[in-house]
Structure formats: C-alpha cells, structure tokens
Amino acid sequence: MRKYFLTILTIGALTFVFGQSAFKKNDIYLEAGGNGLFGSVNYERQLTKEPGLGARIGIGFYSENAFYLTIPIGINYLFKLKSAKSFIDAGLGVTWTRIDGKLFGDSKNSNGEHFVNFIPSIGYRRHTSKDLMWRISLTPAANKYGLVPWLGASIGKRF
C-alpha cells in the first residue's frame, strides 16, 4: 500500500511541476517616453494566471532645464492576438511629477508644486522566445494644463 501511495504522490508531483504554464508573470523594462514621461525603469506583474490584468510601478525622469523625478504607476490589460506572444496592451496610469518643466506647466509660476498626470495607453506588445518583451504605445498625458500627445517604447526582460 505504501508503494502505491508513493507512486501516486510522485506522479502527482511530477504532473504539477511539469504541467506548469511557461507564462512568465514578471517584467522589468526600460521605457522611453510613455508613463515615465521621458524615461523610466519599470516593474510589471501580471495578476492573472494567463496574460490579462497587470499592475506596474516605476521610477522615471523628465528634463527640460533640470533633471526631475517621476513615479509612474498603473494597471493594464493584455488582449491576446492570433499569435500567442502578441498582445494589444491597454492601460491607465498616473504619474507623479513636478511643475518645473515647460512641457507640463508654466515654469515661471511654479513653486516646486507637485501634481499628477493621468496617462491612458494603447499599444502593441510582443513577448519573444528568449523571455524578452517589447512594446510601442500611444500614451497621451492629461493634467490640469491640458492634454499632451505622447508616445512610448519599452524593452525588457520577462521572468
């Protein structure tokens, strides 16, 4: 009886280990433009077992006359295309930043004021066989000064 129990337990464990999906839930990537405004480093985690709902956080910058910190956070959803590794990537993010730059406010009237950009995004994402990812997206920034058209491009590693 003990031999049968160990055999069934071993088969069950092997099925569990080798039956796992190859889907990687974590991404770390560099983004030019996009939610970090000019540049950012981001961590993203898929919250579902298959590509779907995800959350991201990063640290970025923008620079016109000086170097300023941005903190992008957001959620996204990956919609599968025909290829198992191609997706439409739609999301909504918020990015904390300062008003010191001309692009996102009037630098003459700034007092080091901090504010938030709301950044919807829509783009194309590709996962490669080498556990890399890349993405291009339209990411307009909306804030109290209006809407600024913006683009983003990302490349990173999946794990």
C-alpha positions as CSV (number, residue, x, y, z in Angstrom):
1,M,0.0,0.0,0.0
2,R,2.8,2.3,0.9
3,K,4.5,1.7,-2.5
4,Y,1.3,2.7,-4.4
5,F,0.8,5.8,-2.3
6,L,4.4,6.9,-3.0
7,T,3.9,6.2,-6.7
8,I,0.7,8.2,-6.9
9,L,2.3,11.0,-4.9
10,T,5.4,11.1,-7.2
11,I,3.2,11.1,-10.4
12,G,1.1,13.9,-8.9
13,A,4.1,16.0,-8.0
14,L,5.7,15.5,-11.5
15,T,2.4,16.4,-13.2
16,F,2.2,19.5,-11.0
17,V,5.8,20.6,-11.7
18,F,6.0,19.8,-15.4
19,G,2.4,20.8,-16.1
20,Q,3.0,24.5,-15.1
21,S,2.4,27.1,-17.8
22,A,5.5,28.7,-19.3
23,F,3.8,32.1,-18.9
24,K,6.1,34.5,-17.0
25,K,4.3,36.9,-14.8
26,N,7.0,39.5,-14.1
27,D,8.6,42.1,-16.4
28,I,11.3,44.6,-15.8
29,Y,11.9,47.1,-18.6
30,L,13.2,50.4,-19.7
31,E,10.7,52.8,-21.3
32,A,11.4,55.8,-23.4
33,G,8.5,58.3,-23.3
34,G,5.4,56.6,-22.0
35,N,4.2,56.8,-18.4
36,G,7.6,57.9,-17.0
37,L,7.3,61.0,-19.3
38,F,10.9,61.0,-20.9
39,G,12.4,57.8,-19.5
40,S,11.8,55.2,-16.8
41,V,12.6,51.8,-15.3
42,N,9.6,49.8,-14.5
43,Y,8.5,46.6,-12.8
44,E,5.2,44.9,-14.0
45,R,3.4,41.9,-12.6
46,Q,0.6,40.0,-14.3
47,L,-2.1,39.4,-11.7
48,T,-3.8,36.5,-13.5
49,K,-2.6,33.1,-14.5
50,E,-2.5,33.9,-18.2
51,P,-1.9,37.2,-19.9
52,G,-4.6,39.6,-18.7
53,L,-4.7,42.1,-15.9
54,G,-1.4,43.6,-14.7
55,A,0.0,46.3,-12.4
56,R,3.2,48.4,-12.8
57,I,5.3,50.8,-10.9
58,G,8.5,52.6,-11.9
59,I,10.8,55.5,-11.4
60,G,11.5,57.9,-14.2
61,F,12.5,61.4,-15.1
62,Y,11.9,64.3,-17.4
63,S,14.3,67.1,-18.2
64,E,14.0,70.5,-19.9
65,N,16.1,72.8,-17.8
66,A,16.9,70.4,-14.9
67,F,16.5,66.8,-14.0
68,Y,13.2,65.9,-12.3
69,L,11.9,62.7,-10.8
70,T,8.7,61.0,-11.9
71,I,6.9,58.0,-10.3
72,P,4.6,56.1,-12.8
73,I,2.1,53.6,-11.5
74,G,-0.7,51.9,-13.4
75,I,-2.8,49.0,-14.5
76,N,-3.0,47.4,-17.9
77,Y,-4.8,44.5,-19.6
78,L,-3.2,42.3,-22.3
79,F,-5.6,41.2,-25.1
80,K,-4.3,38.2,-27.0
81,L,-3.9,38.5,-30.7
82,K,-3.7,35.5,-33.1
83,S,-0.1,34.8,-32.1
84,A,0.2,33.5,-28.6
85,K,3.0,36.1,-27.9
86,S,1.4,39.2,-29.4
87,F,-1.0,41.4,-27.5
88,I,-2.9,44.7,-27.6
89,D,-1.8,46.4,-24.3
90,A,-4.4,48.8,-22.9
91,G,-3.9,50.6,-19.6
92,L,-4.4,53.6,-17.4
93,G,-1.6,55.1,-15.3
94,V,-0.9,58.0,-13.1
95,T,2.5,59.7,-12.8
96,W,3.5,62.0,-10.0
97,T,5.7,64.8,-11.2
98,R,6.7,68.4,-10.6
99,I,5.5,71.5,-12.4
100,D,9.0,72.8,-13.1
101,G,9.1,72.0,-16.8
102,K,7.6,73.9,-19.6
103,L,6.1,70.8,-21.2
104,F,3.8,70.1,-18.3
105,G,3.1,73.5,-16.8
106,D,4.2,77.1,-16.6
107,S,7.8,77.2,-15.2
108,K,7.5,80.9,-14.4
109,N,4.7,80.4,-11.9
110,S,5.9,77.1,-10.4
111,N,6.8,76.9,-6.7
112,G,8.0,73.4,-6.8
113,E,4.4,72.3,-7.0
114,H,3.8,68.6,-7.4
115,F,0.9,67.2,-9.4
116,V,-0.3,64.1,-11.2
117,N,-0.5,63.3,-14.9
118,F,-3.3,60.8,-15.9
119,I,-1.9,58.6,-18.8
120,P,-4.2,56.3,-20.7
121,S,-2.3,54.0,-23.1
122,I,-3.0,51.7,-26.0
123,G,-0.3,49.8,-27.9
124,Y,1.2,46.6,-29.2
125,R,3.3,44.3,-27.1
126,R,5.3,41.3,-28.1
127,H,6.9,38.5,-26.0
128,T,9.8,36.8,-27.6
129,S,11.1,33.2,-27.2
130,K,14.1,34.5,-25.3
131,D,11.9,35.9,-22.5
132,L,12.2,39.4,-23.7
133,M,9.4,41.8,-24.2
134,W,9.0,45.0,-26.3
135,R,6.1,47.4,-26.7
136,I,5.2,50.5,-28.6
137,S,2.2,52.6,-27.4
138,L,0.3,55.9,-27.6
139,T,0.4,57.4,-24.1
140,P,-1.1,60.9,-24.0
141,A,-0.6,62.8,-20.7
142,A,-3.6,64.6,-19.3
143,N,-3.2,67.1,-16.4
144,K,-4.6,70.4,-15.1
145,Y,-2.9,72.1,-18.1
146,G,-4.5,70.0,-20.8
147,L,-3.7,67.0,-22.9
148,V,-0.2,66.4,-24.3
149,P,0.1,63.8,-27.1
150,W,2.9,61.3,-26.2
151,L,4.4,58.0,-27.3
152,G,6.2,55.3,-25.5
153,A,8.6,52.4,-26.4
154,S,9.7,49.7,-24.0
155,I,12.1,46.8,-24.0
156,G,12.8,44.5,-21.1
157,K,13.2,41.0,-19.6
158,R,10.5,38.6,-18.5
159,F,10.9,36.3,-15.5
